[in-house]
Amino acid sequence: MGILNTNTRYLNENINEYAKELLSTFPDKLSVVHFVNSGSEANELAIRMIKANTGQKDMIAIEIGYHGNSNECIDISSYKFDSKGGTGAPAYTHIVPLPDTYRGLYTGENTGADYAKHVQEQIDNIQAKGRNIGGFICESIVSCGGQVELPKDYLKIVYEAVRQAGGLCLSDEVQVGFGRVGSHFWGFQLHDVIPDIVTVGKPIGNGHPLAAVICTQEVANGFANGMEYFNTFGGNPVSSAIGREVLRVIKDENLQENALTIGNYLKEGLRKLQQDFPIIGDVRGQGLFLGIELVDENKKPLPEKASYLANRMKDFAILMSVDGKDNNVLKIKPPIVFSQENADELLSRLQTIFNEDYMTH
Ligand SMILES: Cc1ncc(COP(=O)(O)O)c(C=O)c1O
């Protein structure tokens, strides 16, 4: 900041270099990036791109999904409009069931097609109104929904149906991106699909407000209709320098590999805890994007126990939070530098609390 910061009207090498470096982490088809300042702004821009490309404004989104705080983002965030203070889905938003294979509408393996058919149903509903789908938005692991992993083939089938109808597929990687899922750099790669648009944010600047929208050349061309895109701060020289440094550190310090190794270690430890404490109904997630769901012997959610656990962990200076449709899932998404020692401490504190009277009765 001491050397130079300008708005983005002035050309600077950092933005070019950063764009190249960021795009090199994506499949070749995702070849254009627009920089913004927050995840909300990224999704907001992505929705504008969808509207410009398809001429449609109907969106399909997931139950309990959260995509940001702006008007358009709130309008596709069931997490907000279906909760306290909300008034349900707006006319152009169509919600499909959370594909939760543990306690959702369909449980167990091979439920991808069952859940995907609800998307087709919504496409049919939209078309029956004489309109058409603009886009489909989904996280690769649904975070606010309770760290819900999508069933196998779900995204593949959904993407095909959406594209068949002329819609665009948007992957919200604001939480899951940048190597956190361990086996891949981006969450959508877990599902062997390539979205038309990807939004990224949160860890991208390691605390500095920065986010981005990555799309195909085709989508970018459809958006470049002459109106021009301008953003005072998105992609400014300082943000770009910070973004480059974050990418460099993730690479140089093998942080994706760390997420995989420590994530697997932690997940194994949680599974061991589950054997001793059946209140842990499910352990799920990938890399350092995990969750544990607390239920009784009839799979009834236990939100009070989850809240107690999160609060007691605070006494040990460990911050966790509770989420999911029934507020009974503890989210575990520590900094990607999390070590084995940190994981051991987390597991040992969890064990202590699971043994407490309140948790066992
Ligand atoms: C999945 C997801 N998308 C988008 C956003 C919005 O990002 P921001 O808070 O940076 O605007 C969030 C923030 O929590 C998020 O979790």
The ligand as an SDF file (V2000), in Angstrom:
LIG
                    3D

 16 16  0  0  0  0  0  0  0  0999 V2000
  -21.1290  -19.8820    0.2930 C   0  0  0  0  0  0  0  0  0  0  0  0
  -21.0640  -18.4070    0.4380 C   0  0  0  0  0  0  0  0  0  0  0  0
  -21.2530  -17.6300   -0.6330 N   0  0  0  0  0  0  0  0  0  0  0  0
  -21.1790  -16.2790   -0.5580 C   0  0  0  0  0  0  0  0  0  0  0  0
  -20.9320  -15.6450    0.6350 C   0  0  0  0  0  0  0  0  0  0  0  0
  -20.8710  -14.1580    0.6870 C   0  0  0  0  0  0  0  0  0  0  0  0
  -19.5750  -13.7240    0.8740 O   0  0  0  0  0  0  0  0  0  0  0  0
  -19.2530  -12.3080    1.5950 P   0  0  0  0  0  0  0  0  0  0  0  0
  -19.6670  -12.4150    3.0100 O   0  0  0  0  0  0  0  0  0  0  0  0
  -17.7620  -12.1630    1.3660 O   0  0  0  0  0  0  0  0  0  0  0  0
  -20.0150  -11.2650    0.8480 O   0  0  0  0  0  0  0  0  0  0  0  0
  -20.7260  -16.4210    1.7840 C   0  0  0  0  0  0  0  0  0  0  0  0
  -20.4460  -15.7830    3.0980 C   0  0  0  0  0  0  0  0  0  0  0  0
  -20.6200  -16.3450    4.1480 O   0  0  0  0  0  0  0  0  0  0  0  0
  -20.8020  -17.8230    1.6830 C   0  0  0  0  0  0  0  0  0  0  0  0
  -20.6200  -18.6090    2.7620 O   0  0  0  0  0  0  0  0  0  0  0  0
  1  2  1  0
  2  3  1  0
  2 15  2  0
  3  4  2  0
  4  5  1  0
  5  6  1  0
  5 12  2  0
  6  7  1  0
  7  8  1  0
  8  9  2  0
  8 10  1  0
  8 11  1  0
 12 13  1  0
 12 15  1  0
 13 14  2  0
 15 16  1  0
M  END
$$$$
